[in-house]
Amino acid sequence: MGETVAELREDIRYFLRAFRSPILEEQDTDEGSTLIPDPKDDAINDGHYFELMDRASVALDYVYQFIGSHPLIRKDKTLQGMYEKAEQALAELYQQAGRLEFDRNT
């Protein structure tokens, strides 16, 4: 584990990145053991829709706070356009999760 702020940030970044990968389980075969993706598929429940909407909303806030308000974003039109696309994608993610929840309940 890191000791400085920069090292700890890197540790956190790598830790969070690990959760983007599938969970693996060890399986023994005649050729030896191998890692395969965990076959368990979590069922979608009613809370997952709101949870995704909440996370998208939090992500939008963070993106604005740490990127959208940055002086380079405010001054450079190219960066501003790229930022606006990222912000729009998160907003659309939020809206689509809401539509899926609404459609599921009607």
N, C-alpha and C positions, 0 to 999 in steps of 0.2 A: 504494500500500500504506500501511496505517496505521502509526503510530509508537507510539501509546500502547497499553497493554494492551487497553483497550476498543475502540480502532480495529482492532487486530489480530484480536480476537475477532469483530468484525463482518465483517472480510474473510474469515475462515475460515468463518463462517456462510454468507455469500453463495457462497463457493467450493463448499462442500458441497452447498448447495441446487442449484447448477448440475448436479450429477450425478444429480439426480432427474428431469431433463428428458431426452427422447430425444436421441440423437446425430443431428445433422442433416448432410446432405450437399447440396452445391450441384448443381442440375440445370439445364442450359440448355434452354430451350424457345423456340418462335418468338416468344413474348411477352417473352422475356428470361430471366434466371436467377431461380431460386426455390429456397428451402430446403425439403427434404422429409426425413422421418425415414429414417434409414439402414435399408435393408431387411434387413441382416444380422441374423439371429436366432441368438444363441449357443446351441448345443446344450447341454442339461443333461448334466453328467457326474457320475460317482459322488461326486466331491469336493464338489459343490455342496450336497448335503444336510447333510453335516457342517459345512460352512462356514456355512450359514444357522443351524444350531443353535448353533454357536460364537458367531456375532454376536448372536443373540438372548440368549444367556447373558451376554455382555459387556454388552449393553444393559440387561438386568435388574440387573446389578451397578451400573452407572452410575446408573440411575433410582433405585435405593435410596440409593446414596451421596449423590447430589446433590439428590434430591427427597424420597424416603421418610424420610430422617432429619432433614429440615428441621423446626424448631420449630413452624411454622405447620401443617404436615401432622400433627404429633403432637397438636396442641391443637384443631384445627378439624375437626369430624366430617364436614362437607360436603367439604372438601378431602381428608380422609382417604379418604372413599368414592371420590372421583374418582381419587385416586392408586392405590387398590386395583384399580380397573377397568383402569387402564393397565398395572399390574403383571400382572394376570391375563391381559390380551390378549397381552403378550409371552410369558408362560409357555405359553399355548395355541399361539402361533406356534411356539415351540420344540417342543412336543409333536407338533404336526401335521407339522412337518418330519421328526421322528423316525419318525412313522407312515408317511409317504410313502417314506422310505428303507427301512424294514422291509418294506413291501408290495412295493416294487420288487425286493427281494432274495429274496422268497419265491415 
